[in-house]
Amino acid sequence: MTDLPALEDIRSISAPVQVFAWADDHTHPVSTAQKLHRAIPGCQLRIAETPEDLQTWPAATASFLERHS
């Protein structure tokens, strides 16, 4: 179950999007992040599987914002 908008609406997003997911987050499953990644044109997906992966998120966010600002 999800409260996401319809896929047709998600596909119409034209803004740059970066989706983050934590492999062990059952409330926000990786499968939802992957669905968003496939639906949004040009979407970047980052999946963390370790605490070290999580530590890369601030730099990844800063880089993404620099490229798209």
C-alpha positions in Angstrom: 0.0 0.0 0.0 1.2 3.5 -0.7 0.0 7.0 -0.7 2.0 7.9 -3.8 0.3 9.8 -6.6 -0.7 7.9 -9.7 2.3 6.7 -11.9 1.0 8.9 -14.7 1.4 11.9 -12.5 4.8 10.8 -11.2 6.0 10.4 -14.8 5.2 14.0 -15.6 7.8 15.3 -13.0 10.3 17.3 -15.0 12.4 18.7 -12.1 15.6 16.9 -11.2 15.0 14.2 -8.6 17.3 12.2 -6.4 15.7 9.3 -4.4 17.4 7.8 -1.4 16.5 4.5 0.2 17.8 2.4 3.1 17.9 -1.3 2.3 16.4 -2.3 5.7 13.7 0.3 5.9 10.5 -1.7 5.7 8.3 1.4 6.1 9.8 2.9 3.0 10.8 -0.1 0.9 13.5 -0.1 -1.7 11.0 -1.4 -4.2 9.1 1.9 -3.9 12.3 3.9 -4.5 13.0 1.7 -7.5 9.5 2.3 -8.8 10.0 6.1 -8.5 13.4 5.8 -10.2 11.9 4.0 -13.1 9.0 6.4 -13.4 10.7 9.8 -13.1 12.8 10.7 -16.2 16.4 11.3 -15.2 15.9 10.3 -11.6 19.0 9.3 -9.6 18.7 6.5 -7.1 20.9 5.9 -4.1 20.4 2.8 -2.0 22.3 2.5 1.3 23.1 -0.9 2.6 25.6 0.0 5.3 26.2 2.9 7.6 29.1 3.9 5.4 26.7 4.2 2.5 24.6 6.6 4.5 27.7 8.7 5.2 27.9 9.4 1.4 24.4 11.0 1.3 25.3 14.5 2.4 28.0 14.8 -0.3 25.8 13.2 -2.9 23.0 15.7 -2.1 25.4 18.6 -2.3 26.8 17.5 -5.6 23.3 16.9 -7.0 22.2 20.4 -5.9 25.3 22.0 -7.4 24.6 20.3 -10.8 21.0 21.3 -10.8 21.0 24.8 -9.4 
